[in-house]
């Protein structure tokens, strides 16, 4: 009976929700009274309604101009949803002064106060403009008087001289109750449509055509005997419009979880690629359709890319001495990468095109990604090394759906020698050959050879990063614990640790080691090889722990990994539509020596065991040994394949839950 009543209430709510007035400004008390989302009770906010209307209008002297009208209404349930009261609108600039313009921006925040709807208007002090770079202006709107339970609503228009249509996003990190989309483009512009194949929500997109007419007025210059006279001619023309529509309801949120990578790779979205421009007779006037081979070659042929690889006179004398001791190509790569790191600072800007050019970046000591990594390739080529650029789409840029220059936003270096290769990125202070920053480790990159040919190359690391920890444990008379930790880490684990901790004070380092580890006090921290990237990171410290032992009667209970144990499984969802991405393979080992306190003996110990996922793709080893007055534990987790498919999620989740459970098993010591 309870289940039937719940279902009836849900249907009633859905019918009521679908009958809501979506007109701007017509927010209802029922919407404001909602305490939680009807379908997703965990949602901190929800899009009650979104309307996006994209179309083209003909303008005299300008031709077709793109218009984008947006109306959005969002319900905020709790403080975690406050972030959705901020909206960013991106406006693009092109060459020759072409620019997108924002107009018609209006917004309100609605609160229910003593049973009455209170409206707070978006004012100028809630609108901020900033230049992200020379091509993008960001308008950020921050809604006023945001409270738990409020509704925010805004509308705006963007007028664009560009034919490119931004990706259409169908799915947020919060649920969407209703979404209406309409895209109408003139028959002269041919767009290829592609919906993200990695998404697990697939919208129903309908296609149709309409007839439309437009008028024009054209200036005609007549030169008469003694003066110039302007005349005007006018007329009209008819054309077809290709229309795409989607009317979706109850779009589920895209829930992030541990080790998911860039969630945008799995978001329901649609890309529209301008493939051709037709003339009035329907013939192709200009074609944009391409493949990755052509895209790569067009990038390489640019003066801000391939041309930069042939410039060497400005650095040749500087690197001559450095190269005298190099014995092979990979060593040359490491030496020159280290030299560039010390010589040219990365300004934080991405891009596969140089911003300053390699010569200017070298002289000024600063540049973007392309300035730095193309400089590295140029130096290597000047030394006879087979070095090539690799185009990359970073993790936050996503995986491109079409072959287009916009699919890439980064470039790194590849050295090929004797049937093997290594990847380099000189922008990252702590990177090594084949140890690239995590922002780059996104599936695959496109390597371009100097003859213009190109191919895909995997960016996923194959070598394992390793961590090794020795933990000594002494149980005191008051049942506090103290001892020493020694830890060595390599490769990507070491790079991540260096980025977080190199350069901070000893006191701050100590506080970070204590954080979230219970009632622990850390002293005598020694941190070695923070900047010496050719050696493993070495860390040691003493600790004192006051809450590691439970005394119950005559027995002592404790988990042998103490504060180093994984407290809970990071994988919470019962089902997961997207894979687990650990980014790189790794191995983490613990060697624990526990001194049995005087007057106690072992009552029981966790059992030794080895647990595997998919024939050793992941492996957990737990070995226990009693050796006189000491207990010795050897515990290791090996993630040999960093990418776990969604089809294997449930099995891997069980495997990881077993690891957490095993780490929580307790040693029991009995008083003699």
HUZI-V388992 format. One record per residue. N is the residue number from 1. RES is the residue in one small letter. NEAR is the number of other ideal C-beta (glycine too) atoms within 10 Angstrom. D_FIRST is the distance of its C-alpha to the first C-alpha in Angstrom with 2 decimals. Layout:
# HUZI-V388992
<<N;RES;NEAR;D_FIRST> <N;RES;NEAR;D_FIRST>>
This chain:
# HUZI-V388992
<<1;x;5;0.00> <2;x;6;3.81> <3;x;7;5.45> <4;x;8;5.11> <5;x;9;6.24> <6;x;10;8.67> <7;x;10;9.95> <8;x;10;10.64> <9;x;11;12.39> <10;x;12;14.31> <11;x;10;15.48> <12;x;11;16.52> <13;x;15;18.38> <14;x;15;20.04> <15;x;9;21.24> <16;x;13;22.50> <17;x;18;24.14> <18;x;12;25.85> <19;x;9;27.22> <20;x;17;28.84> <21;x;11;32.60> <22;x;16;34.19> <23;x;9;37.69> <24;x;17;39.54> <25;x;12;39.25> <26;x;11;36.26> <27;x;26;33.74> <28;x;15;30.98> <29;x;11;29.61> <30;x;12;26.07> <31;x;21;27.39> <32;x;17;29.14> <33;x;10;26.17> <34;x;16;24.09> <35;x;9;23.74> <36;x;14;22.65> <37;x;20;22.34> <38;x;18;19.10> <39;x;15;19.42> <40;x;15;21.80> <41;x;9;21.13> <42;x;11;24.36> <43;x;22;26.56> <44;x;20;29.32> <45;x;24;30.06> <46;x;24;29.21> <47;x;20;31.33> <48;x;23;29.83> <49;x;23;32.58> <50;x;22;35.70> <51;x;17;38.36> <52;x;18;41.40> <53;x;15;44.16> <54;x;21;47.25> <55;x;18;50.19> <56;x;22;54.00> <57;x;14;56.46> <58;x;17;60.13> <59;x;13;62.51> <60;x;13;66.28> <61;x;8;68.31> <62;x;9;65.17> <63;x;14;63.45> <64;x;18;59.68> <65;x;16;57.81> <66;x;20;54.24> <67;x;16;51.79> <68;x;19;48.45> <69;x;15;46.15> <70;x;18;43.13> <71;x;18;40.44> <72;x;21;37.71> <73;x;26;35.05> <74;x;23;33.40> <75;x;27;30.81> <76;x;24;31.59> <77;x;20;28.84> <78;x;13;30.96> <79;x;11;34.54> <80;x;13;34.18> <81;x;21;33.79> <82;x;16;37.09> <83;x;13;38.95> <84;x;21;37.45> <85;x;22;39.42> <86;x;14;42.51> <87;x;19;43.44> <88;x;11;46.45> <89;x;19;48.28> <90;x;12;50.87> <91;x;18;54.01> <92;x;16;56.48> <93;x;16;60.26> <94;x;13;62.54> <95;x;6;66.23> <96;x;7;68.54> <97;x;7;66.56> <98;x;11;63.45> <99;x;14;60.48> <100;x;19;56.96> <101;x;12;56.43> <102;x;16;53.47> <103;x;9;53.10> <104;x;11;50.71> <105;x;17;48.86> <106;x;13;46.68> <107;x;23;43.79> <108;x;21;41.74> <109;x;23;39.41> <110;x;22;36.88> <111;x;17;35.55> <112;x;17;33.62> <113;x;9;35.94> <114;x;5;35.21> <115;x;7;33.01> <116;x;8;35.72> <117;x;14;36.16> <118;x;14;39.20> <119;x;12;41.00> <120;x;17;43.37> <121;x;12;45.67> <122;x;20;46.71> <123;x;9;50.41> <124;x;6;53.29> <125;x;8;53.06> <126;x;17;49.64> <127;x;15;51.17> <128;x;13;53.18> <129;x;11;55.37> <130;x;10;56.71> <131;x;10;58.50> <132;x;12;56.76> <133;x;13;59.86> <134;x;8;62.47> <135;x;11;60.02> <136;x;13;56.81> <137;x;19;56.18> <138;x;14;52.85> <139;x;17;51.57> <140;x;13;48.97> <141;x;18;47.00> <142;x;14;45.37> <143;x;24;43.17> <144;x;15;43.90> <145;x;15;41.89> <146;x;19;38.99> <147;x;13;36.30> <148;x;14;32.76> <149;x;16;30.50> <150;x;23;33.42> <151;x;22;33.84> <152;x;27;37.06> <153;x;23;38.47> <154;x;21;41.74> <155;x;17;43.77> <156;x;19;47.00> <157;x;14;49.36> <158;x;22;51.52> <159;x;17;54.65> <160;x;21;56.05> <161;x;18;59.30> <162;x;15;57.90> <163;x;18;56.51> <164;x;15;54.23> <165;x;20;50.53> <166;x;16;48.51> <167;x;14;45.58> <168;x;21;42.38> <169;x;16;39.51> <170;x;24;36.02> <171;x;24;34.20> <172;x;20;34.36> <173;x;15;33.28> <174;x;24;30.54> <175;x;22;28.09> <176;x;23;29.45> <177;x;24;27.25> <178;x;19;29.94> <179;x;23;33.42> <180;x;16;36.11> <181;x;19;39.29> <182;x;15;42.48> <183;x;23;45.72> <184;x;18;48.71> <185;x;21;51.96> <186;x;20;55.30> <187;x;14;56.33> <188;x;18;59.23> <189;x;18;56.99> <190;x;17;55.34> <191;x;19;52.37> <192;x;14;50.82> <193;x;15;47.06> <194;x;13;45.24> <195;x;16;41.67> <196;x;23;41.29> <197;x;8;40.84> <198;x;16;39.52> <199;x;19;36.48> <200;x;15;33.07> <201;x;17;31.92> <202;x;11;33.99> <203;x;18;34.22> <204;x;8;34.91> <205;x;17;38.47> <206;x;9;40.16> <207;x;9;43.94> <208;x;10;46.01> <209;x;11;49.45> <210;x;10;50.80> <211;x;8;54.30> <212;x;17;55.75> <213;x;9;59.16> <214;x;16;60.94> <215;x;10;64.20> <216;x;14;66.81> <217;x;10;70.00> <218;x;11;72.60> <219;x;10;75.69> <220;x;9;78.97> <221;x;8;82.06> <222;x;9;85.37> <223;x;8;88.62> <224;x;7;91.34> <225;x;4;94.99> <226;x;5;94.79> <227;x;7;91.15> <228;x;8;87.61> <229;x;9;85.31> <230;x;8;81.48> <231;x;9;79.99> <232;x;9;76.42> <233;x;9;74.96> <234;x;9;71.49> <235;x;9;69.34> <236;x;9;65.91> <237;x;11;64.24> <238;x;8;61.11> <239;x;15;58.89> <240;x;12;55.56> <241;x;16;52.62> <242;x;17;50.23> <243;x;15;46.71> <244;x;19;43.73> <245;x;14;40.36> <246;x;17;36.88> <247;x;13;33.84> <248;x;19;31.09> <249;x;12;27.65> <250;x;15;25.39> <251;x;20;28.17> <252;x;17;27.06> <253;x;21;29.32> <254;x;22;31.95> <255;x;17;31.28> <256;x;12;34.44> <257;x;14;34.73> <258;x;13;37.62> <259;x;15;40.43> <260;x;17;39.23> <261;x;20;42.59> <262;x;17;42.69> <263;x;15;39.16> <264;x;18;40.83> <265;x;18;41.79> <266;x;23;38.14> <267;x;21;37.29> <268;x;22;36.60> <269;x;19;39.84> <270;x;21;42.46> <271;x;20;46.22> <272;x;21;48.74> <273;x;19;52.22> <274;x;19;55.15> <275;x;15;56.97> <276;x;16;59.64> <277;x;15;61.27> <278;x;16;62.53> <279;x;10;65.39> <280;x;10;65.31> <281;x;6;66.21> <282;x;9;63.25> <283;x;8;65.43> <284;x;12;64.56> <285;x;12;66.51> <286;x;9;65.13> <287;x;11;62.92> <288;x;15;60.74> <289;x;14;59.05> <290;x;17;59.85> <291;x;10;59.10> <292;x;18;59.06> <293;x;15;62.68> <294;x;13;63.84> <295;x;22;61.72> <296;x;24;63.19> <297;x;17;66.72> <298;x;13;66.43> <299;x;21;65.39> <300;x;22;68.19> <301;x;11;70.78> <302;x;14;70.06> <303;x;10;72.73> <304;x;18;70.11> <305;x;20;69.12> <306;x;17;71.47> <307;x;15;74.59> <308;x;22;73.80> <309;x;22;74.10> <310;x;11;77.81> <311;x;16;78.94> <312;x;16;80.52> <313;x;8;83.82> <314;x;14;82.31> <315;x;21;80.99> <316;x;11;83.18> <317;x;8;85.66> <318;x;12;82.94> <319;x;20;81.21> <320;x;11;84.35> <321;x;8;84.76> <322;x;15;81.05> <323;x;17;81.27> <324;x;7;84.39> <325;x;9;82.52> <326;x;16;79.64> <327;x;7;79.78> <328;x;12;76.95> <329;x;20;74.74> <330;x;19;71.61> <331;x;13;73.71> <332;x;23;75.13> <333;x;27;71.60> <334;x;18;70.68> <335;x;17;73.94> <336;x;29;73.68> <337;x;23;70.00> <338;x;15;70.93> <339;x;18;73.87> <340;x;24;71.81> <341;x;19;69.22> <342;x;9;72.11> <343;x;17;73.74> <344;x;23;71.05> <345;x;16;67.99> <346;x;21;64.76> <347;x;15;63.84> <348;x;8;60.11> <349;x;14;60.10> <350;x;19;58.75> <351;x;17;60.39> <352;x;26;62.22> <353;x;19;65.04> <354;x;26;67.56> <355;x;18;67.50> <356;x;18;71.03> <357;x;19;72.45> <358;x;29;73.33> <359;x;18;76.84> <360;x;14;75.82> <361;x;26;72.84> <362;x;23;75.23> <363;x;13;77.84> <364;x;12;75.43> <365;x;10;73.30> <366;x;16;69.93> <367;x;27;67.86> <368;x;24;64.54> <369;x;28;63.04> <370;x;26;65.26> <371;x;28;68.39> <372;x;29;67.98> <373;x;28;66.83> <374;x;29;69.16> <375;x;29;71.92> <376;x;26;71.12> <377;x;27;71.35> <378;x;22;74.63> <379;x;30;76.08> <380;x;24;75.07> <381;x;16;76.54> <382;x;20;79.75> <383;x;19;80.01> <384;x;10;79.54> <385;x;21;75.93> <386;x;14;73.58> <387;x;25;71.02> <388;x;20;68.57> <389;x;29;65.91> <390;x;27;62.25> <391;x;23;59.99> <392;x;30;56.57> <393;x;23;53.32> <394;x;18;52.09> <395;x;22;48.56> <396;x;11;47.67> <397;x;18;49.23> <398;x;22;46.96> <399;x;17;47.82> <400;x;16;49.62> <401;x;20;48.28> <402;x;18;51.68> <403;x;16;55.29> <404;x;16;56.40> <405;x;16;58.51> <406;x;13;55.55> <407;x;19;53.80> <408;x;24;56.05> <409;x;19;56.63> <410;x;25;58.52> <411;x;28;61.39> <412;x;27;62.50> <413;x;28;65.44> <414;x;20;65.77> <415;x;24;68.82> <416;x;16;69.53> <417;x;15;72.09> <418;x;8;72.88> <419;x;5;69.72> <420;x;9;67.38> <421;x;18;66.08> <422;x;17;64.89> <423;x;24;62.98> <424;x;27;64.13> <425;x;25;62.93> <426;x;26;65.59> <427;x;28;63.40> <428;x;22;61.59> <429;x;16;63.72> <430;x;19;62.19> <431;x;23;61.72> <432;x;20;63.62> <433;x;17;64.36> <434;x;15;61.03> <435;x;23;59.25> <436;x;23;58.02> <437;x;20;55.93> <438;x;16;52.20> <439;x;17;52.21> <440;x;22;54.23> <441;x;22;52.23> <442;x;23;50.27> <443;x;17;50.38> <444;x;15;53.86> <445;x;24;56.90> <446;x;23;59.59> <447;x;21;63.07> <448;x;25;65.96> <449;x;14;69.38> <450;x;15;72.60> <451;x;8;73.22> <452;x;14;70.07> <453;x;12;67.96> <454;x;22;64.55> <455;x;12;61.81> <456;x;12;58.53> <457;x;16;58.67> <458;x;11;55.81> <459;x;18;55.24> <460;x;15;52.95> <461;x;19;54.79> <462;x;10;55.58> <463;x;13;57.31> <464;x;17;55.27> <465;x;22;55.35> <466;x;19;55.90> <467;x;21;55.16> <468;x;16;56.73> <469;x;18;56.15> <470;x;16;58.05> <471;x;22;56.50> <472;x;17;58.54> <473;x;23;56.82> <474;x;14;58.60> <475;x;21;56.75> <476;x;12;58.62> <477;x;8;59.11> <478;x;8;56.58> <479;x;15;54.06> <480;x;16;54.32> <481;x;20;54.99> <482;x;18;57.62> <483;x;19;59.14> <484;x;15;59.99> <485;x;19;58.22> <486;x;15;60.10> <487;x;19;58.41> <488;x;20;59.82> <489;x;23;58.00> <490;x;20;59.19> <491;x;20;58.65> <492;x;27;55.47> <493;x;21;54.26> <494;x;24;57.68> <495;x;24;57.72> <496;x;18;54.37> <497;x;18;55.61> <498;x;21;58.91> <499;x;15;57.31> <500;x;11;55.20> <501;x;16;57.83> <502;x;15;61.39> <503;x;10;63.19> <504;x;14;61.01> <505;x;8;62.57> <506;x;11;62.50> <507;x;9;60.55> <508;x;11;57.86> <509;x;20;57.74> <510;x;17;57.30> <511;x;12;54.43> <512;x;15;52.61> <513;x;17;52.99> <514;x;16;51.56> <515;x;9;48.58> <516;x;8;45.13> <517;x;15;46.86> <518;x;12;46.27> <519;x;12;49.09> <520;x;19;51.86> <521;x;13;55.37> <522;x;19;57.23> <523;x;10;61.03> <524;x;11;63.95> <525;x;16;62.23> <526;x;12;64.41> <527;x;17;63.47> <528;x;12;65.77> <529;x;17;66.17> <530;x;18;64.16> <531;x;9;66.45> <532;x;11;68.06> <533;x;20;65.63> <534;x;8;67.65> <535;x;11;66.59> <536;x;19;63.20> <537;x;24;61.74> <538;x;16;62.59> <539;x;21;60.82> <540;x;15;61.42> <541;x;18;60.54> <542;x;15;60.37> <543;x;23;57.20> <544;x;16;56.26> <545;x;20;52.65> <546;x;15;51.52> <547;x;14;47.89> <548;x;20;48.23> <549;x;20;48.61> <550;x;12;46.40> <551;x;13;48.34> <552;x;8;46.45> <553;x;7;48.80> <554;x;11;51.69> <555;x;15;49.86> <556;x;21;49.65> <557;x;14;46.69> <558;x;20;46.78> <559;x;17;45.84> <560;x;24;49.16> <561;x;19;48.55> <562;x;22;47.97> <563;x;20;47.43> <564;x;17;47.86> <565;x;16;44.70> <566;x;14;41.86> <567;x;11;39.19> <568;x;9;36.13> <569;x;16;35.37> <570;x;13;35.85> <571;x;21;33.42> <572;x;11;29.91> <573;x;13;28.10> <574;x;8;26.26> <575;x;8;27.70> <576;x;19;30.83> <577;x;15;32.36> <578;x;22;35.81> <579;x;19;38.32> <580;x;23;39.45> <581;x;20;42.93> <582;x;15;45.00> <583;x;18;47.90> <584;x;22;50.50> <585;x;22;50.75> <586;x;22;51.40> <587;x;17;52.10> <588;x;18;51.53> <589;x;16;53.29> <590;x;21;53.40> <591;x;15;56.12> <592;x;21;55.34> <593;x;17;57.89> <594;x;22;56.79> <595;x;14;59.45> <596;x;17;58.40> <597;x;16;59.44> <598;x;9;62.12> <599;x;10;60.89> <600;x;17;57.75> <601;x;11;57.03> <602;x;12;54.24> <603;x;14;51.48> <604;x;13;49.22> <605;x;17;49.02> <606;x;18;46.50> <607;x;10;47.29> <608;x;12;49.14> <609;x;12;47.46> <610;x;10;47.48> <611;x;14;44.36> <612;x;13;44.55> <613;x;22;42.52> <614;x;15;43.63> <615;x;7;46.98> <616;x;10;48.20> <617;x;18;47.05> <618;x;22;45.78> <619;x;18;46.83> <620;x;20;46.31> <621;x;15;48.99> <622;x;21;48.86> <623;x;13;52.01> <624;x;18;52.94> <625;x;11;56.42> <626;x;12;57.92> <627;x;8;61.53> <628;x;7;63.33> <629;x;12;62.18> <630;x;14;60.09> <631;x;20;56.72> <632;x;14;56.72> <633;x;21;53.68> <634;x;14;53.90> <635;x;24;50.68> <636;x;17;50.45> <637;x;20;47.97> <638;x;20;49.25> <639;x;22;47.58> <640;x;14;49.94> <641;x;16;48.06> <642;x;22;46.85> <643;x;16;44.51> <644;x;25;41.28> <645;x;12;39.60> <646;x;15;35.92> <647;x;8;35.49> <648;x;15;36.57> <649;x;20;34.45> <650;x;14;31.98> <651;x;12;34.92> <652;x;20;36.97> <653;x;20;34.18> <654;x;12;33.98> <655;x;21;37.79> <656;x;21;37.91> <657;x;13;35.26> <658;x;15;37.49> <659;x;19;40.45> <660;x;14;38.80> <661;x;10;37.77> <662;x;19;41.30> <663;x;20;42.94> <664;x;14;40.97> <665;x;16;42.19> <666;x;15;44.58> <667;x;20;48.09> <668;x;15;48.57> <669;x;25;52.07> <670;x;14;53.10> <671;x;13;55.82> <672;x;8;58.82>>
